[in-house]
Amino acid sequence: MQNIHHDMALKRIILLILLSVGVMTVGAQEKFNPVQFRANLHKRIVIEAQLSQEESEIFFPIYDEMKEKQRAIHKQMKELSQLKPASDAACKSVILKRDKLEMQMKQLESSYHNRFLKILSPSKVYDILRAESRFHRETFRKMAKKCH
């Protein structure tokens, strides 16, 4: 009986190793380029929101500042999710910290949306948010297709 469990455990380990190698191979074939991603996102926003050169020069530094702050919050959230805490009290603490970070994220977005509305028309801000959402959705779909 113990040999069966040992054999199954060994097979699982081998399978995990093979999957890991496969994922690393796919990742090595085409690495994520954050500079290119940002440039493509900016281009999409300019086109869909029909931003002028002047509007772009005013908007994108503020937008990129927001994105940088969002990345910092996402990093904190990811760090909280790396390993499951050992106790219920620690789990509760992580849940509450994540909730707080998610609220910070929404407050950050709201604050920056208000800043955007001071420099651009509501219609353009709406188009920017829609363009950003579409861009992310399409990009992740493309990445998912490449992985499968």
N, C-alpha and C positions, 0 to 999 in steps of 0.2 A: 504494500500500500504506500509506503514511504517512497519507493522508487518511482511510482506513478506521479506523485506530487513533485518529486525532484525533476523528473523528465518534463513535466508540464512547465515548471518554473524555468528550466533551462531553455525550453522552446520559446517561452515568453521573452526571455532575455535576448535570445538570438533575433527574434522578431523585432524587438525594440531597437536593437543595434542596426538591423537592416533598414528599418524605417528612418532612423536618425541619419544614416549615411545617405539615404535617398533624399531626405529633406535638405541636407547640407549640399548635395550635388545640385539640386534645383536652385538653391539659394546662391551657389557659387556661379551658376550660369548667368544670372542677371541680378546684380546687386541693386538695392534701392538707392537711388541718387536723390537726396533731399533738395539739392540745389535745382535739379531738373524738375522735380515734383513741384517745387514752389514756383518756378518760372512758368510751367504749364498751367498751374492754378491761377496765377496772375493773368496770364493770357486769356484763359477762359472767362474770368471775371470781367476783364476789359471788354471782351467781345459781347458777352451776354448782357452786361449792364450798360453797354455803350458809353464807357467812361472816356472822357477827353483826356488828353495828355496832362492838362493841368489838374483835373480831378484825380487822375492816377497818382500824380506826384504828391498830392495832399493825402490821399486815402491810404496808399499802401504802407507807408511808414507806421501809421496808426494800426492798421490791420496786422502787420507783421509783429508789432509789439504785443498785440492781443494773442496772437498765435504762440508767441514765445512763452507768455504767461500760462496759456492753456497747456503747453507741453510740460511745463514744470508741475502743474497740478496732475496731469496724466501720469507723470513719472512717479509722483508720490502714491497715486492710486495703484499703480503697477507694483510698487515696492510692498504695499500693504497686502497684495494678493499673491505674493510669491509662494509663501508656505502657509498652510493652515495652522493656526495657533493650537497649542496643546490643550488648553483649557476652555471651558465655556466663558469664563470671565475675559480671557484674552480674545476669544472670538467676538464677544459683544463689543469689546473695545475697538477692534478692527472695523466692525460694521458701523459703529458710530463715527469713527474717523472717516470712513469712506463716505458716509452720508454728509458729513461736514464738508468734505472736499467737493462732492457733487453740488452742494449748495453754493460753495465758493465759485465753482465753474459757472453756474447759472448767473450769479451776481456779476461775475466778470463779463460774461457775454452781454448781459443787460446794460452794464455800464458802457461798454464799447459800442453797442448798438446805438445808445444815446449820443455818443460822440460822433458816430457816423452820420446820424440824423442832423447834426449841427453843420456838417460840411457838404452833405449830399441830400438830394430829394428823397423822401420816403420810398418813392417808386424805384429809384436806383438802389437804395439799400436793400429793398425786397429782392430785386433782381440779383444783387450780389449774393445774398444768403441762398437764394435758389440755385445760382450757378455753382456756388461752393458745394452745396449738398449733392447736386448732380455729378459734379466732378469727382467727389469722393466715392460716390456709389459706383460710377462707371470705372474708376481706377481699381477699386477693390474687386469688382467683377472680373476685370481683365486679369488681375493678379491671381484670382481663384481659378480661372480657366487655365492659366499657365501651370498651376500646381497640379492640375488633374489631367 
